[in-house]
Amino acid sequence: MLHFTRDQKIHYTLRIAVAMCYIGHGSFGIITKPVWCHYFAVFGIGQDLAYQLMPVMGSIDILAGVAMLAYPLRAIPGWLVGWGIVTALLRPLSGEPFAEFVERAGNFGAPLALLFLSGGGGTSLKRWFTKINPSISADQQTRARVIACLRIAVFLLLTGHGWLNLMEKKELLSQYASIGFSNPASIAISVGLFEIIAACAVLIRPFAPLLLVLLVWKVASELFYPHYALFEWIERGGSYGCLLALWFAVRWAPRPLANRHNVSMNP
């Protein structure tokens, strides 16, 4: 029976999360999602050329996602950190709310946390093209860096999604209406407040039970996305991965002295 250390659980969680994110994102390029034309327009690329480039860009994303599962070179998550930031920024640059960028923090937060966990890439080009070792044991400084990265990523992705709810984003209202809510706007406000409060709680002090609740909430709520449901759910892999990895990671933190004393007195 396989037994994984906590470091390995976080490693594989983040690898799968990154793969899901970019396979899902790349799938939109293959099916030529029309809204991508707006993002290409930021660079002055017209609609006809945009539709020709979409499958190319999508294929690169999918190949990067598959490589993360099969042979994860350090350069791949390094590239995906930058690419994730750029693609997320294209949304506000094309006229969408800035919250769309914030909500996609999992896209670049998950590969960044994986890089931290694996010891980074360093200044040597050769090191960037070495395979990440899933069996490496992280030291306390590395663990603290990983936890900080995940906390910030979770804070941002929850805040961004909550912000979009408070703005009553059309797609979210359609999602709530499809589930059967008679007043989607009221549900959006309630969900938005809940997510922003939860985001602040995670940033201040992430508790394992809260993280599990948020993970279940995120995984379940994304299933009801009104368009391209399966691809949208897969693309949100970075969000699920950051939450699950943080759930594993918070157990690294040493217990308060009082708690350790109680345990020693009451074995």
Secondary structure, DSSP 8 states (H G I E B T S, - for coil): -----HHHHHHHHHHHHHHHHHHHHHHHHHTT-TTHHHHHHTTT--HHHHHHHHHHHHHHHHHHHHHHHH--BTHHHHHHHHHHHHHHHHHHHTTS-THHHHHTHHHHHHHHHHHHHTT---S-HHHHTSB--TT----HHHHHHHHHHHHHHHHHHHHHHHHHHHTT-HHHHHHHHHHT-S-HHHHHHHHHHHHHHHHHHHHH---HHHHHHHHHHHHHHGGG-SSSHHHHHHHTHHHHHHHHHHHHHGGGS---HHHHHHHHH--
